[in-house]
Amino acid sequence: MSLILSIDTSTTVCSVALHRDGMLAACYELFTEKSSSGMLTTLIQHTVQHSGYQLSELDAIAVAKGPGSYTGLRIGVSTAKGLCFALDKPLLAINTLEAMVWQVNGFYPASYALCPMLDARRMEVYCAVYNTEGQEIQATSAQIIDEGSFADLLTQQPVVFFGNGAAKCQAVLSHQPNAIFPEQTVHPSARTVGQLAAVAYEQGQFEDVANFEPYYLKDFVGTKPKKLVV
């Protein structure tokens, strides 16, 4: 028996879900062009209270650990850790790309490979490759997309590219007959973070709350502000 609150702020979609024993009880998502993580606390309160529960009744807090937006991940993980400390609850961390795979599981034949992608600026994406059972084939990495990307894999089997980074891939791999690009965009969601978190909870896969850090995958690169011309 478990009641788990899940958070995903890997992209500009701010998503919060509540799962009872792995079954979705509630989910609220905010779609904006810019980071919506500032609304995270409000979404958490709304999700829990409108489901008829109190924060004190939670058994664990789950968070999408990345990869994804540096700022979004930092805010999501900080909020999750704050709740864990305040409520004395364990922390569960789920790979963002793995959770995305569970949104499309069951829609493609077993012979297909699934490649979730998140935009990492310019022609770079965060991606990984899974089979249709959710097992990892190629580990999470940051890749610069060109015409030779995934060449070996595409000669072996059809590959479904999805997520907000897939458009970059489509522009250069559309000539590949085994490259498949669904029309509907798949975004990271706390819905599937919570499903995987329920399994992790039963297996006791808890994080060290004090020392846990997001899976940024690559170092944050800031930009210097332009000098004002007087």
C-alpha positions in Angstrom: 0.0 0.0 0.0 1.5 3.4 -1.0 0.4 6.9 -1.5 3.0 8.7 -3.6 3.2 12.3 -4.7 5.2 12.7 -8.0 6.8 15.8 -9.5 8.2 16.4 -13.0 9.7 19.8 -13.9 12.2 18.5 -16.5 10.9 20.8 -19.1 8.5 23.8 -19.3 5.7 21.5 -18.4 5.1 21.5 -14.7 3.5 18.2 -13.7 2.3 16.8 -10.4 0.5 13.5 -9.8 -0.8 11.4 -6.9 -0.8 7.6 -7.1 -2.5 5.2 -4.7 -0.8 1.7 -5.0 0.4 2.6 -8.5 -3.0 3.8 -9.8 -3.4 7.4 -10.8 -5.6 9.3 -8.3 -5.0 12.8 -9.7 -2.7 14.7 -12.1 -2.4 18.4 -12.8 -0.1 19.9 -15.5 0.7 23.4 -16.5 1.9 24.1 -20.0 3.8 27.3 -20.7 6.5 28.6 -23.1 8.8 29.5 -20.2 9.6 27.5 -17.0 6.4 27.0 -15.0 8.2 25.7 -11.9 7.1 28.8 -9.9 3.6 27.3 -9.8 4.9 24.0 -8.4 3.9 24.5 -4.8 0.4 25.6 -5.8 0.0 22.5 -8.0 1.1 20.2 -5.2 -1.4 21.6 -2.8 -4.2 21.5 -5.4 -3.4 17.9 -6.3 -3.3 16.6 -2.8 -6.2 18.5 -1.3 -8.6 18.0 -4.3 -7.9 14.2 -4.0 -9.2 14.2 -0.4 -5.8 13.6 1.2 -3.4 15.6 3.4 0.3 15.9 2.8 0.9 14.1 6.1 -0.8 11.0 4.6 1.8 10.6 1.9 4.2 7.6 2.0 6.8 9.0 -0.3 7.8 11.8 -2.6 8.9 11.0 -6.2 10.7 13.3 -8.6 11.9 13.1 -12.2 15.7 13.3 -11.6 16.6 14.3 -15.2 18.0 14.8 -17.7 16.2 18.0 -18.7 16.2 21.7 -18.0 18.9 22.7 -15.5 16.6 25.2 -13.7 13.5 23.0 -13.9 15.3 20.0 -12.4 16.9 22.1 -9.7 13.5 23.5 -8.6 11.7 20.2 -8.8 14.4 18.3 -6.8 14.7 21.1 -4.2 10.9 21.1 -3.7 10.8 17.3 -3.4 13.7 17.2 -0.9 12.0 20.0 1.1 8.8 18.0 1.4 10.8 14.9 2.4 12.5 16.8 5.2 9.4 18.6 6.4 7.2 15.4 6.3 9.9 12.9 7.2 9.1 10.9 4.0 11.5 8.9 1.7 12.6 10.2 -1.7 12.2 8.3 -4.9 14.0 9.5 -8.1 13.0 8.4 -11.6 14.9 8.9 -14.9 12.9 11.4 -17.0 13.5 9.5 -20.2 12.5 6.1 -18.8 9.2 7.7 -17.6 8.6 9.0 -21.1 8.9 5.5 -22.5 6.1 4.3 -20.4 3.8 6.8 -22.1 4.1 5.0 -25.4 4.5 1.4 -24.2 1.9 -0.8 -25.9 1.5 1.3 -29.0 4.3 -0.3 -31.0 5.4 -3.9 -32.0 8.0 -5.7 -29.9 10.5 -5.4 -32.8 10.6 -1.6 -32.4 13.0 0.5 -30.4 11.9 3.6 -28.4 14.1 6.7 -28.3 12.8 9.5 -26.0 14.5 12.8 -26.7 14.6 16.1 -24.8 15.9 19.4 -26.4 19.3 20.4 -25.1 19.8 23.5 -27.3 21.2 23.8 -30.8 21.4 20.4 -32.4 22.0 18.6 -29.2 19.5 16.3 -27.4 19.3 14.2 -24.2 18.3 10.7 -25.3 18.3 7.0 -24.5 17.1 3.9 -26.3 14.7 1.3 -24.8 12.9 -1.8 -26.1 9.1 -2.0 -25.8 9.3 -3.6 -22.4 11.0 -0.6 -21.0 14.5 -2.1 -20.8 17.4 0.2 -21.6 19.3 -0.6 -24.9 21.5 2.5 -25.0 22.2 4.5 -21.9 21.1 8.1 -21.4 23.5 10.5 -23.1 23.8 14.0 -24.7 24.2 13.7 -28.4 24.7 16.1 -31.3 22.3 15.1 -34.0 23.6 14.7 -37.6 22.8 12.5 -40.6 24.9 9.6 -39.1 23.1 9.6 -35.8 21.7 6.1 -34.8 22.8 4.7 -38.2 23.7 1.3 -36.8 20.5 1.0 -34.9 18.3 2.1 -37.8 19.8 -0.6 -40.0 18.6 -3.2 -37.5 15.1 -2.2 -36.6 12.5 0.6 -36.6 13.1 3.3 -34.1 10.5 5.6 -32.7 11.8 9.1 -31.9 9.6 11.2 -29.6 9.7 14.1 -27.2 10.5 17.8 -27.7 13.9 17.0 -29.1 12.7 14.7 -31.8 12.0 17.5 -34.3 15.8 18.1 -34.6 16.2 14.4 -35.4 13.4 14.4 -37.9 15.0 17.2 -39.9 18.1 15.1 -40.6 16.9 11.5 -40.4 13.6 11.7 -42.4 15.4 9.9 -45.2 15.7 6.8 -43.0 12.8 4.3 -43.7 13.2 2.9 -40.1 13.0 6.3 -38.4 9.5 6.9 -37.1 8.3 10.2 -35.7 4.8 10.2 -34.1 2.6 13.2 -34.8 1.6 13.7 -31.2 4.3 15.3 -28.9 5.1 13.3 -25.8 6.2 15.4 -22.9 7.6 14.3 -19.5 4.8 13.8 -17.1 4.4 13.0 -13.4 1.8 10.4 -14.4 4.4 7.9 -15.5 6.9 9.1 -12.9 4.4 7.9 -10.3 3.9 4.5 -12.0 7.6 3.8 -11.9 7.9 5.3 -8.4 5.3 2.8 -7.1 7.5 -0.1 -8.2 10.6 1.6 -6.8 8.8 2.1 -3.5 7.9 -1.6 -3.2 11.6 -2.4 -3.9 12.9 0.0 -1.3 14.9 2.1 -3.9 15.1 5.2 -1.8 17.5 8.1 -2.2 19.7 9.8 0.3 17.7 12.9 0.7 20.5 15.1 2.1 23.0 14.3 -0.7 20.7 13.6 -3.7 21.4 15.8 -6.8 19.5 16.0 -10.1 20.9 14.2 -13.1 22.0 17.2 -15.1 24.0 15.1 -17.6 26.2 18.0 -18.6 27.4 21.1 -16.8 25.3 24.2 -16.8 26.5 27.0 -19.1 25.3 30.5 -18.3 25.4 33.5 -20.5 26.9 36.9 -19.5 24.5 39.8 -19.5 25.1 42.4 -22.2 26.6 45.6 -21.0 24.3 48.6 -21.0 25.2 51.3 -23.4 25.1 54.7 -21.7 
